[in-house]
């Protein structure tokens, strides 16, 4: 250590070369220390076409940190049942609540039909979160598709919570309508490189990715 008596004491940010604080260096440091990137559903993904609350929710999904009944039961919370509140046919884990529940799968089939995606027989939740469903190529077009998928996941969870806390449950057509409207509201406002109009978004969203 070398002391310089000609200068006053000052703070220096050790994570950047110039000693100045920036959010990117802090975010990278936190990710490297706290996130288990070797896990199957771990790590951080970003998509600037959706609100931050959706990005945070997707991160929680990938970390297995949303309060589905099976996870609450593991933490010793006394529950009346751990069965899915939507279908009552299986234990409510993350994959079940966001993908495999028959009521949720009806919503996904409508989302895929809306985008003109051939109905996949087997889809993993991680494939949906990464946007690896259908043939949408690489960036920049794929980010719109991924944002639509994230919007769907977020609103499917909202639908689940409406059932749990208010005893309300959307039908698949109503859920698709909510996804289309909210997706347009979020994505069209944030997409700077392409004008997204309502007609194209509603009738042929695939055209917006090419």
C-alpha positions as CSV (number, residue, x, y, z in Angstrom):
1,X,0.0,0.0,0.0
2,X,1.2,3.4,-0.9
3,X,-0.2,6.5,0.9
4,X,-0.5,9.7,-1.0
5,X,-0.5,12.7,1.4
6,X,-1.3,15.1,-1.4
7,X,-4.8,13.8,-1.9
8,X,-7.8,13.5,0.4
9,X,-9.2,10.1,1.3
10,X,-11.8,8.8,-1.2
11,X,-13.9,5.8,-2.0
12,X,-12.9,3.5,-5.0
13,X,-15.1,0.8,-6.6
14,X,-13.0,-2.3,-6.7
15,X,-15.1,-4.2,-9.3
16,X,-14.4,-1.8,-12.1
17,X,-11.1,-0.7,-13.7
18,X,-11.7,3.0,-13.3
19,X,-12.7,2.8,-9.7
20,X,-16.2,4.2,-10.4
21,X,-19.4,2.3,-9.4
22,X,-21.6,0.8,-12.2
23,X,-24.6,-1.5,-12.0
24,X,-23.2,-4.0,-14.6
25,X,-20.1,-4.9,-12.5
26,X,-22.3,-5.3,-9.3
27,X,-24.8,-7.5,-11.2
28,X,-22.0,-9.7,-12.6
29,X,-20.4,-10.0,-9.2
30,X,-23.7,-11.0,-7.5
31,X,-24.4,-13.6,-10.3
32,X,-21.0,-15.1,-10.0
33,X,-21.3,-15.5,-6.2
34,X,-24.9,-16.3,-5.6
35,X,-26.3,-18.0,-8.7
36,X,-25.8,-21.7,-9.2
37,X,-25.2,-21.7,-12.9
38,X,-24.6,-25.5,-13.0
39,X,-28.2,-26.3,-12.0
40,X,-30.7,-27.3,-14.7
41,X,-33.0,-24.4,-14.1
42,X,-30.6,-21.8,-12.8
43,X,-28.9,-18.6,-13.9
44,X,-30.1,-15.3,-15.1
45,X,-31.6,-14.3,-18.4
46,X,-32.6,-10.9,-19.6
47,X,-35.2,-9.6,-22.1
48,X,-35.7,-5.9,-22.3
49,X,-39.1,-6.3,-23.9
50,X,-40.8,-7.2,-20.7
51,X,-41.0,-5.3,-17.4
52,X,-38.4,-6.0,-14.7
53,X,-41.0,-7.7,-12.5
54,X,-41.4,-10.3,-15.3
55,X,-37.6,-10.8,-15.5
56,X,-37.4,-11.2,-11.7
57,X,-40.3,-13.8,-11.8
58,X,-38.5,-15.8,-14.6
59,X,-35.3,-15.8,-12.5
60,X,-37.3,-17.1,-9.5
61,X,-38.8,-19.8,-11.7
62,X,-35.4,-20.9,-12.9
63,X,-34.1,-21.0,-9.3
64,X,-37.2,-23.0,-8.2
65,X,-38.3,-20.2,-5.9
66,X,-41.9,-19.6,-6.5
67,X,-44.4,-20.7,-3.8
68,X,-46.1,-23.7,-5.4
69,X,-47.7,-26.0,-2.8
70,X,-45.1,-28.8,-3.1
71,X,-42.3,-26.3,-2.2
72,X,-44.3,-24.8,0.7
73,X,-44.8,-28.3,2.0
74,X,-41.1,-29.0,1.9
75,X,-40.6,-25.9,4.1
76,X,-42.8,-27.3,6.8
77,X,-45.9,-25.1,6.1
78,X,-49.1,-26.9,7.1
79,X,-51.3,-27.2,4.1
80,X,-54.7,-28.7,3.6
81,X,-53.5,-30.3,0.3
82,X,-50.5,-30.1,-2.1
83,X,-52.6,-31.0,-5.2
84,X,-52.9,-28.6,-8.1
85,X,-55.6,-26.0,-7.3
86,X,-56.5,-25.8,-11.0
87,X,-56.9,-29.5,-12.0
88,X,-56.6,-31.5,-8.8
89,X,-55.0,-34.3,-10.7
90,X,-51.4,-34.1,-9.5
91,X,-49.0,-32.5,-6.9
92,X,-48.4,-28.9,-7.7
93,X,-44.7,-28.5,-8.5
94,X,-43.3,-25.7,-10.7
95,X,-43.3,-27.7,-13.9
96,X,-46.9,-28.8,-13.3
97,X,-48.2,-25.4,-12.4
98,X,-46.6,-23.5,-15.3
99,X,-46.7,-26.2,-18.0
100,X,-48.0,-29.7,-17.4
101,X,-51.4,-29.0,-15.7
102,X,-54.1,-29.9,-18.2
103,X,-55.8,-26.5,-17.7
104,X,-52.5,-24.7,-18.3
105,X,-51.6,-26.8,-21.3
106,X,-54.9,-25.7,-22.9
107,X,-53.6,-22.1,-22.7
108,X,-50.2,-23.1,-24.1
109,X,-51.9,-24.8,-27.1
110,X,-53.8,-21.6,-27.9
111,X,-50.5,-19.5,-27.6
112,X,-48.8,-21.9,-30.0
113,X,-51.7,-21.8,-32.4
114,X,-51.7,-18.0,-32.3
115,X,-48.0,-17.9,-33.2
116,X,-48.4,-20.6,-35.9
117,X,-46.2,-23.1,-34.0
118,X,-46.7,-26.7,-34.8
119,X,-48.0,-28.2,-31.5
120,X,-45.1,-29.8,-29.8
121,X,-45.7,-33.2,-28.2
122,X,-43.0,-32.8,-25.5
123,X,-41.9,-29.4,-24.3
124,X,-39.7,-28.7,-21.3
125,X,-40.3,-25.6,-19.1
126,X,-36.7,-24.5,-19.7
127,X,-37.2,-24.7,-23.5
128,X,-40.1,-22.3,-23.1
129,X,-38.1,-19.9,-20.9
130,X,-35.2,-19.9,-23.3
131,X,-37.5,-19.4,-26.4
132,X,-36.5,-22.8,-27.9
133,X,-39.9,-23.7,-29.1
134,X,-40.7,-23.3,-32.8
135,X,-38.4,-22.0,-35.5
136,X,-37.8,-18.4,-34.8
137,X,-34.1,-18.2,-35.7
138,X,-31.7,-16.1,-33.7
139,X,-31.7,-12.5,-32.4
140,X,-33.0,-10.0,-33.0
141,X,-36.3,-11.7,-33.9
142,X,-36.2,-14.4,-31.2
143,X,-36.4,-11.8,-28.4
144,X,-40.0,-10.9,-29.3
145,X,-41.0,-14.6,-29.3
146,X,-39.3,-15.2,-25.9
147,X,-40.9,-12.1,-24.5
148,X,-44.3,-13.4,-25.5
149,X,-43.5,-16.7,-23.8
150,X,-42.4,-15.0,-20.6
151,X,-45.6,-12.9,-20.7
152,X,-47.5,-16.2,-20.9
153,X,-45.7,-17.8,-18.0
154,X,-46.2,-14.7,-15.9
155,X,-49.9,-14.5,-16.6
156,X,-50.4,-18.2,-16.1
157,X,-49.0,-17.8,-12.6
158,X,-51.3,-14.8,-12.1
159,X,-54.2,-17.1,-13.2
160,X,-53.1,-19.7,-10.7
161,X,-53.0,-17.1,-7.9
162,X,-56.5,-15.9,-8.8
163,X,-57.8,-19.4,-8.3
164,X,-55.9,-19.9,-5.0
165,X,-56.7,-16.6,-3.4
166,X,-60.0,-15.5,-5.0
167,X,-61.4,-18.8,-6.3
168,X,-61.4,-17.4,-9.8
169,X,-60.0,-19.1,-12.8
170,X,-59.7,-18.0,-16.4
171,X,-60.9,-20.1,-19.3
172,X,-58.3,-20.8,-22.0
173,X,-59.8,-18.2,-24.5
174,X,-59.8,-15.5,-21.8
175,X,-56.3,-16.3,-20.8
176,X,-55.1,-16.1,-24.4
177,X,-56.8,-12.7,-24.8
178,X,-55.1,-11.4,-21.6
179,X,-51.7,-12.6,-22.9
180,X,-52.3,-10.9,-26.3
181,X,-53.3,-7.6,-24.8
182,X,-50.7,-7.5,-22.0
183,X,-48.0,-8.7,-24.4
184,X,-48.8,-6.0,-26.9
185,X,-48.8,-3.4,-24.1
186,X,-45.4,-4.4,-22.8
187,X,-43.5,-5.5,-26.0
188,X,-44.7,-2.8,-28.4
189,X,-43.8,0.0,-26.1
190,X,-40.3,-1.4,-25.4
191,X,-39.3,-2.6,-28.9
192,X,-37.2,0.2,-30.4
193,X,-36.0,-1.5,-33.6
194,X,-39.4,-2.5,-35.0
195,X,-42.9,-0.9,-35.0
196,X,-45.3,-3.5,-33.6
197,X,-48.9,-2.7,-34.6
198,X,-51.9,-4.3,-33.1
199,X,-53.2,-6.0,-36.3
200,X,-49.9,-7.8,-37.0
201,X,-49.5,-8.7,-33.3
202,X,-53.0,-10.2,-33.2
203,X,-53.2,-11.8,-36.6
204,X,-49.6,-12.8,-37.5
205,X,-47.1,-12.2,-34.7
206,X,-44.5,-14.5,-36.5
207,X,-44.1,-11.7,-39.1
208,X,-42.6,-9.5,-36.4
209,X,-39.7,-11.8,-35.8
210,X,-38.3,-11.8,-39.4
